[in-house]
Each structure stands twice: as C-alpha cells, then as structure tokens.
Amino acid sequence: MVIREKDALKIVGENPRGGKGTIYNYRYLDKDEINTPLKGFYVNELLPGSEICYHEHIDDEEFYYILSGKGIVNDNGKEREIGPGDLIYTPFKEGHGLKNTGDEPIKFAAFIVEG
C-alpha cells in the first residue's frame, strides 16, 4: 500500500493540546486501518511560534521523528533543544510538549503505540 501526502487527511489544529498557535496534521493511517498495536501514523507541521502543551501518555506511548525545523521539547519535565534527525520518545505514563522556536515549521512524523 502506498499513501501519498495529497491523499492523507489534512487537519488544521489550533492551540494543540491546550498550547498555542497552529499545527497541520496529515493523517496517513488511523487505528481502525491498522492491524497492529500502532494507533496511527501522522506527519505534523508545527508552525513558528506554536506550541503543543505538555501532556502525559496514560495508555499509550509516542514517538516524534523530527524531519525539519528546530525547537524545544519538554521531555518529562526537562527542556532540550531538538532539530532534524532527532527522535523524541515518550514512554507509557510519561509526558512531553513541543515548542517551535525557529522561523520555519517543525515537520515531524508521529507514531502512537498502545501501551
């Protein structure tokens, strides 16, 4: 199966997870289309000045793979700079948030896995 970007469902989100600004979410696959513990595969673009508010993953874990852009991740209470090629892993019962501190969108692939 090949899913092209133009065929992914594009959703515009405001103030993601109670944060601020705008995120574009391209939903390539959702839970009901997958036969594994993977809840979904998405590519996101967090616009400059935008922020995904810190949140915990109670019943799943999440991976962000940074494709482009730069920012600061709140990794379970610790802030760290991130950029292209970085992987952010948030285990079951831990939390994270993401701020775009650059001049271009942070583009990242997101995988959510049942805990």
Backbone torsions as a table, in degrees:
resi	resn	phi	psi	omega
1	MET	NA	135.0	175.1
2	VAL	-121.2	128.3	177.2
3	ILE	-117.8	117.1	-178.6
4	ARG	-86.6	152.5	-179.0
5	GLU	-54.1	-40.1	-178.6
6	LYS	-64.4	-20.4	-179.9
7	ASP	-96.4	-9.1	177.2
8	ALA	-72.6	143.6	178.7
9	LEU	-72.0	118.6	-179.9
10	LYS	-95.2	124.7	178.1
11	ILE	-122.1	130.3	176.6
12	VAL	-95.6	122.1	-179.8
13	GLY	-112.7	139.0	176.2
14	GLU	-108.8	141.0	177.3
15	ASN	50.1	60.6	-174.1
16	PRO	-58.2	127.7	179.9
17	ARG	54.6	32.1	179.8
18	GLY	85.7	7.5	179.3
19	GLY	-80.1	-137.8	179.1
20	LYS	-142.8	157.8	175.9
21	GLY	85.1	-152.5	-170.1
22	THR	-130.3	143.0	173.6
23	ILE	-131.6	137.8	171.5
24	TYR	-100.6	127.8	-178.4
25	ASN	-116.3	120.0	176.3
26	TYR	-104.0	110.1	-177.3
27	ARG	-91.5	104.7	178.5
28	TYR	-81.7	-46.1	178.1
29	LEU	-142.1	137.4	174.8
30	ASP	-111.0	166.8	-176.0
31	LYS	-47.6	-43.1	-175.9
32	ASP	-73.9	-5.3	179.7
33	GLU	-106.0	2.4	-172.6
34	ILE	-123.3	141.7	-179.1
35	ASN	-104.5	35.0	-178.6
36	THR	-137.7	178.7	176.0
37	PRO	-70.9	-1.4	177.4
38	LEU	-69.7	125.8	179.8
39	LYS	-84.4	-21.1	179.3
40	GLY	173.7	158.8	172.9
41	PHE	-126.0	123.5	-175.6
42	TYR	-136.1	153.9	167.9
43	VAL	-119.4	131.3	-176.2
44	ASN	-121.7	152.9	172.0
45	GLU	-128.3	110.8	177.9
46	LEU	-93.9	115.0	-172.8
47	LEU	-70.3	156.3	179.7
48	PRO	-52.9	137.8	-179.5
49	GLY	80.0	-2.6	-177.8
50	SER	-92.7	161.8	-176.5
51	GLU	-148.7	133.5	168.6
52	ILE	-90.3	118.2	-176.6
53	CYS	-64.8	148.9	178.0
54	TYR	-55.4	134.1	178.4
55	HIS	-150.9	155.4	-179.7
56	GLU	-102.5	151.8	177.4
57	HIS	-105.3	96.9	-174.5
58	ILE	-78.6	-40.6	-176.2
59	ASP	-123.4	16.9	176.8
60	ASP	-156.0	176.1	173.4
61	GLU	-130.4	159.9	-172.4
62	GLU	-138.7	145.6	176.5
63	PHE	-120.6	132.2	169.5
64	TYR	-115.2	125.1	172.5
65	TYR	-110.1	117.3	-174.5
66	ILE	-80.0	120.2	179.7
67	LEU	-92.1	-40.1	178.9
68	SER	-159.1	162.4	-180.0
69	GLY	91.9	175.9	179.3
70	LYS	-145.1	157.1	-178.5
71	GLY	-175.1	-160.2	179.9
72	ILE	-128.6	129.2	175.2
73	VAL	-101.3	139.2	168.1
74	ASN	-95.5	101.6	-175.2
75	ASP	-99.1	89.4	179.1
76	ASN	55.5	41.7	176.6
77	GLY	100.2	-12.6	178.6
78	LYS	-107.5	128.8	178.0
79	GLU	-91.1	136.2	178.5
80	ARG	-143.3	146.8	175.3
81	GLU	-74.6	145.0	178.2
82	ILE	-133.4	158.8	177.9
83	GLY	-160.7	-173.5	-176.6
84	PRO	-53.9	135.5	179.0
85	GLY	92.0	-8.5	179.3
86	ASP	-83.2	145.6	174.8
87	LEU	-114.6	128.0	175.2
88	ILE	-107.0	120.1	179.7
89	TYR	-114.4	123.3	178.2
90	THR	-115.4	103.0	-178.3
91	PRO	-68.2	164.4	173.4
92	PHE	-47.8	131.0	178.1
93	LYS	69.4	18.7	172.3
94	GLU	-119.3	178.2	-174.4
95	GLY	-137.8	167.9	178.0
96	HIS	-160.3	164.7	173.2
97	GLY	-150.6	165.5	-176.4
98	LEU	-145.1	130.4	177.0
99	LYS	-116.2	136.4	173.3
100	ASN	-91.2	113.0	-179.7
101	THR	-105.5	4.4	-176.9
102	GLY	-100.6	-172.0	-178.5
103	ASP	-99.1	-0.6	178.8
104	GLU	-131.0	162.4	177.8
105	PRO	-60.3	147.8	166.5
106	ILE	-86.8	116.6	177.9
107	LYS	-102.5	126.3	-177.9
108	PHE	-146.8	146.3	173.7
109	ALA	-87.6	139.5	180.0
110	ALA	-125.7	130.9	175.8
111	PHE	-119.4	128.8	177.0
112	ILE	-115.8	127.6	-175.9
113	VAL	-122.3	134.9	177.8
114	GLU	-58.3	141.8	-178.3
115	GLY	-86.2	NA	NA
